[in-house]
Amino acid sequence: MSCCQPTDCGPACGSPAAEDAKVQSGVLGFVIEAHPDHMTPGELSLAMNGQRDQEFSHHDAVERAIRELVGAGLLHLAGGLIVPTRAALYCSTLEIG
């Protein structure tokens, strides 16, 4: 569900909303796969974008995704660590589609 470069989309990029949704999906999948391990937003961005990728836009996309997922009730920031909510963990066990 997660990918190494969540903001890489090449020439076939869609709308900004579609790109944001793609990054949100990658962040949520990454956090759920890492559970019960937790990380800070900076550590998550580094893990998803790699140490060599220092582009602000890639790190900003991950931080925006975290904010949106917290607002949607799928992630929680506890003591500076990103934690998937029970709802997110439950949803990840369902086979949809």
C-alpha positions in Angstrom: 0.0 0.0 0.0 2.9 2.3 0.6 5.5 3.3 -1.9 9.1 4.6 -1.8 8.5 7.9 -3.5 4.9 9.0 -2.7 5.2 12.2 -4.7 6.8 10.7 -7.9 4.1 10.7 -10.6 5.9 11.7 -13.8 4.1 13.2 -16.7 0.8 11.4 -16.0 0.1 13.4 -12.9 -3.5 14.3 -12.2 -5.0 17.1 -10.3 -3.4 18.4 -7.0 -6.3 16.7 -5.1 -5.5 13.4 -6.8 -1.8 13.8 -5.9 -2.7 14.6 -2.3 -5.0 11.6 -2.1 -2.1 9.4 -3.4 0.3 10.7 -0.8 -2.4 10.3 1.9 -2.9 6.7 0.9 0.8 6.0 1.0 1.3 7.6 4.4 -1.7 5.8 5.9 -0.5 2.5 4.4 3.0 3.0 5.7 1.9 3.9 9.2 -0.4 0.9 9.4 2.3 -1.5 8.0 4.7 -0.1 10.6 2.3 -0.5 13.5 3.0 -1.1 16.4 6.1 0.8 15.7 5.6 4.6 15.8 7.6 7.5 14.4 7.7 11.2 14.3 6.4 13.1 11.3 10.1 13.8 10.3 11.0 10.2 10.6 8.0 9.2 8.5 8.9 11.7 5.8 12.5 10.5 5.8 11.4 6.8 5.6 9.0 7.5 2.7 11.2 9.9 0.7 14.6 8.6 1.4 17.7 10.4 2.8 18.9 11.5 -0.6 15.6 13.2 -1.4 15.9 16.7 0.2 13.2 18.4 -1.9 10.9 20.5 0.2 7.8 19.6 -1.8 8.2 15.9 -1.1 8.5 16.4 2.7 5.7 19.0 2.6 3.4 16.5 0.9 3.9 14.0 3.6 3.3 16.6 6.4 0.1 17.8 4.6 -1.0 14.2 4.4 -0.4 13.6 8.1 -2.5 16.8 8.9 -5.3 15.6 6.7 -5.3 12.1 8.1 -5.3 13.4 11.6 -8.3 15.7 10.8 -10.1 12.7 9.2 -9.6 10.6 12.4 -7.3 8.1 10.8 -4.1 9.1 12.5 -3.4 10.6 15.9 -0.4 12.5 17.1 0.5 11.3 20.6 3.5 12.8 22.2 4.9 13.8 18.9 4.5 10.3 17.5 2.2 9.2 14.7 -0.3 6.5 15.7 -3.0 4.9 13.6 -6.4 5.2 15.2 -8.5 2.1 16.0 -10.7 3.0 13.1 -7.8 3.0 10.6 -6.5 -0.3 11.9 -10.0 -1.9 11.7 -10.5 -0.6 8.2 -7.2 -2.0 7.1 -8.4 -5.5 8.0 -11.5 -5.3 5.8 -11.4 -6.4 2.2 -13.0 -3.6 0.2 -13.9 -4.0 -3.5 
